């Protein structure tokens, strides 16, 4: 049974930083992708950043240069370092993971993700 548990959310002032963590248990897929998604009230869930099993990354244009996704395979943990935060980054952030992919790629396509965490709230105030 795969479980993803996020932590690290909170409230920061605009310009501040937060680091999100996601511990994955029971997840053993190679040839896969893990990612961070977010959903603000009244908006659709959107991809923020993804990293594949080869370590390649992909970012949404809105966070490029400010957010960094990384993972520690030994700790089964996915991270999202968020710097220079803006009020528009305010959302519930979710960690997600795919099953084995035919093509290994860091995808931001929600439909590719099967496993989801419960989310952690991030608020950036001006």
One Martini backbone bead per residue (centre of mass of N, CA, C, O) as a GRO file, in nm:
protein
  126
    1UNK     BB    1   0.093   0.038   0.026
    2UNK     BB    2   0.059   0.365  -0.066
    3UNK     BB    3   0.220   0.652   0.095
    4UNK     BB    4   0.161   1.010   0.127
    5UNK     BB    5   0.340   1.262   0.330
    6UNK     BB    6   0.296   1.583   0.415
    7UNK     BB    7   0.510   1.874   0.489
    8UNK     BB    8   0.575   2.237   0.573
    9UNK     BB    9   0.358   2.409   0.598
   10UNK     BB   10   0.239   2.764   0.585
   11UNK     BB   11   0.327   3.095   0.687
   12UNK     BB   12   0.420   3.377   0.478
   13UNK     BB   13   0.589   3.618   0.348
   14UNK     BB   14   0.659   3.789   0.102
   15UNK     BB   15   0.976   3.646  -0.001
   16UNK     BB   16   0.974   3.389   0.126
   17UNK     BB   17   1.021   3.056   0.281
   18UNK     BB   18   0.975   2.703   0.193
   19UNK     BB   19   0.966   2.346   0.294
   20UNK     BB   20   0.868   2.059   0.145
   21UNK     BB   21   0.748   1.731   0.238
   22UNK     BB   22   0.761   1.374   0.118
   23UNK     BB   23   0.664   1.067   0.237
   24UNK     BB   24   0.733   0.742   0.108
   25UNK     BB   25   0.535   0.449   0.126
   26UNK     BB   26   0.543   0.161  -0.071
   27UNK     BB   27   0.738   0.282  -0.296
   28UNK     BB   28   0.878   0.095  -0.605
   29UNK     BB   29   0.896   0.266  -0.860
   30UNK     BB   30   1.026   0.269  -1.150
   31UNK     BB   31   0.988   0.457  -1.406
   32UNK     BB   32   0.914   0.752  -1.274
   33UNK     BB   33   0.703   1.004  -1.109
   34UNK     BB   34   0.727   1.307  -0.919
   35UNK     BB   35   0.507   1.555  -0.752
   36UNK     BB   36   0.380   1.891  -0.749
   37UNK     BB   37   0.073   2.029  -0.638
   38UNK     BB   38  -0.199   2.277  -0.678
   39UNK     BB   39  -0.483   2.437  -0.487
   40UNK     BB   40  -0.701   2.684  -0.520
   41UNK     BB   41  -0.962   2.851  -0.457
   42UNK     BB   42  -1.161   2.794  -0.743
   43UNK     BB   43  -0.941   2.604  -0.862
   44UNK     BB   44  -0.741   2.418  -1.035
   45UNK     BB   45  -0.532   2.176  -1.053
   46UNK     BB   46  -0.167   2.212  -1.053
   47UNK     BB   47   0.139   2.202  -1.176
   48UNK     BB   48   0.474   2.262  -1.049
   49UNK     BB   49   0.657   1.987  -1.002
   50UNK     BB   50   0.904   1.749  -1.139
   51UNK     BB   51   1.046   1.406  -1.095
   52UNK     BB   52   1.240   1.160  -1.205
   53UNK     BB   53   1.423   0.862  -1.185
   54UNK     BB   54   1.671   1.037  -1.334
   55UNK     BB   55   1.639   1.356  -1.221
   56UNK     BB   56   1.450   1.503  -1.382
   57UNK     BB   57   1.303   1.826  -1.450
   58UNK     BB   58   0.992   2.021  -1.392
   59UNK     BB   59   0.827   2.343  -1.455
   60UNK     BB   60   0.641   2.587  -1.397
   61UNK     BB   61   0.652   2.904  -1.503
   62UNK     BB   62   0.560   3.040  -1.222
   63UNK     BB   63   0.835   2.888  -1.065
   64UNK     BB   64   1.071   2.957  -1.212
   65UNK     BB   65   1.357   3.025  -1.008
   66UNK     BB   66   1.207   2.953  -0.711
   67UNK     BB   67   1.175   2.648  -0.743
   68UNK     BB   68   1.273   2.320  -0.590
   69UNK     BB   69   1.320   1.992  -0.683
   70UNK     BB   70   1.363   1.693  -0.475
   71UNK     BB   71   1.546   1.386  -0.377
   72UNK     BB   72   1.563   1.109  -0.130
   73UNK     BB   73   1.602   0.780  -0.164
   74UNK     BB   74   1.693   0.688   0.123
   75UNK     BB   75   1.422   0.850   0.248
   76UNK     BB   76   1.171   0.868   0.069
   77UNK     BB   77   1.199   1.187  -0.028
   78UNK     BB   78   1.024   1.479  -0.108
   79UNK     BB   79   1.091   1.811  -0.239
   80UNK     BB   80   1.008   2.176  -0.180
   81UNK     BB   81   1.162   2.467  -0.268
   82UNK     BB   82   1.050   2.793  -0.157
   83UNK     BB   83   1.107   3.101  -0.311
   84UNK     BB   84   0.998   3.403  -0.350
   85UNK     BB   85   0.721   3.444  -0.250
   86UNK     BB   86   0.374   3.461  -0.340
   87UNK     BB   87   0.044   3.505  -0.310
   88UNK     BB   88  -0.011   3.304  -0.564
   89UNK     BB   89   0.101   3.045  -0.390
   90UNK     BB   90  -0.158   3.007  -0.260
   91UNK     BB   91  -0.220   2.671  -0.131
   92UNK     BB   92  -0.271   2.345  -0.186
   93UNK     BB   93  -0.031   2.089  -0.137
   94UNK     BB   94   0.069   1.813  -0.349
   95UNK     BB   95   0.164   1.486  -0.354
   96UNK     BB   96   0.292   1.271  -0.626
   97UNK     BB   97   0.252   0.947  -0.807
   98UNK     BB   98   0.353   0.706  -1.019
   99UNK     BB   99   0.374   0.468  -1.213
  100UNK     BB  100   0.496   0.305  -1.448
  101UNK     BB  101   0.660   0.421  -1.735
  102UNK     BB  102   0.721   0.415  -2.066
  103UNK     BB  103   0.821   0.714  -2.026
  104UNK     BB  104   1.072   0.887  -1.889
  105UNK     BB  105   0.919   1.164  -1.712
  106UNK     BB  106   0.859   1.492  -1.595
  107UNK     BB  107   0.533   1.520  -1.513
  108UNK     BB  108   0.232   1.757  -1.517
  109UNK     BB  109   0.023   1.533  -1.552
  110UNK     BB  110  -0.239   1.442  -1.366
  111UNK     BB  111  -0.325   1.165  -1.511
  112UNK     BB  112  -0.045   1.012  -1.427
  113UNK     BB  113  -0.149   1.017  -1.133
  114UNK     BB  114  -0.223   0.789  -0.852
  115UNK     BB  115  -0.072   0.913  -0.609
  116UNK     BB  116  -0.183   1.079  -0.299
  117UNK     BB  117  -0.190   1.319  -0.085
  118UNK     BB  118  -0.349   1.536   0.158
  119UNK     BB  119  -0.194   1.788   0.213
  120UNK     BB  120  -0.060   2.135   0.229
  121UNK     BB  121  -0.066   2.448   0.360
  122UNK     BB  122  -0.012   2.758   0.173
  123UNK     BB  123   0.087   3.096   0.283
  124UNK     BB  124   0.113   3.415   0.110
  125UNK     BB  125   0.173   3.736   0.227
  126UNK     BB  126   0.167   4.100   0.173
   0.00000   0.00000   0.00000
